[in-house]
Amino acid sequence: MLNMTTTTNNDKRVIVTKRRVTIFMHPSITKQARAQAIIEDLSLTRLVEKALLKYLPKETVIKAVIPPRDSSLI
């Protein structure tokens, strides 16, 4: 993990922990994302984070899968 120091609007220093992720995308999507990040004056990282936050649900619940009972054992 990488610790990054960022500055908030109040000039307070905040330590933010981020993890490097490698993804493979179609070159045209990458090009469009980079261009949009420039237009919005964001880093590509921040643009992707914003997009994922919009897309993902507030909470992800992973439920355990219970295998079906073997009826021959009953």
C-alpha positions in Angstrom: 0.0 0.0 0.0 1.1 3.5 -0.7 0.5 6.4 1.7 -0.1 9.7 0.0 -0.3 13.2 1.5 -2.9 15.4 0.1 -4.1 19.0 0.9 -7.7 19.8 1.7 -9.4 23.1 1.1 -8.5 24.2 4.6 -4.7 23.6 4.0 -4.8 20.7 6.5 -2.6 17.8 5.6 -4.4 14.4 5.4 -2.8 11.0 5.0 -4.7 8.9 2.4 -3.9 5.2 1.9 -4.3 4.0 -1.7 -3.5 0.7 -3.3 -2.0 0.5 -6.8 -4.3 -1.5 -9.2 -3.5 -2.6 -12.8 -6.4 -2.9 -15.2 -6.5 -3.6 -18.9 -8.9 -1.4 -21.0 -9.5 -0.8 -24.6 -7.2 2.0 -25.8 -10.1 4.2 -26.9 -11.7 4.1 -23.4 -8.3 5.0 -21.9 -7.9 7.9 -24.4 -11.4 9.2 -23.6 -10.9 8.9 -19.9 -7.6 10.8 -20.0 -9.2 13.6 -22.0 -12.2 13.8 -19.7 -9.8 14.0 -16.7 -8.1 16.9 -18.3 -11.4 18.7 -19.0 -12.5 18.2 -15.4 -9.0 19.1 -14.1 -8.7 15.7 -12.3 -6.2 13.0 -12.2 -7.1 9.9 -14.1 -7.1 8.1 -10.7 -9.7 10.5 -9.3 -11.8 10.3 -12.4 -11.9 6.5 -12.2 -12.6 6.6 -8.4 -15.5 9.0 -9.0 -16.9 6.8 -11.8 -16.7 3.7 -9.6 -18.3 5.4 -6.6 -21.2 6.4 -8.8 -21.5 2.9 -10.2 -21.0 0.7 -7.1 -23.7 0.3 -4.4 -23.2 2.0 -1.0 -22.5 -1.4 0.5 -21.7 -4.8 -1.0 -22.8 -7.8 0.9 -21.4 -11.2 0.0 -23.6 -14.0 1.2 -22.3 -17.5 1.9 -23.5 -20.1 -0.6 -25.0 -23.0 1.2 -24.7 -26.2 -0.8 -27.9 -28.2 -1.4 -28.5 -31.1 0.9 -27.9 -34.5 -0.4 -31.4 -36.1 -0.3 -29.9 -39.6 -0.1 -28.5 -38.8 3.4 -32.0 -38.0 4.9 
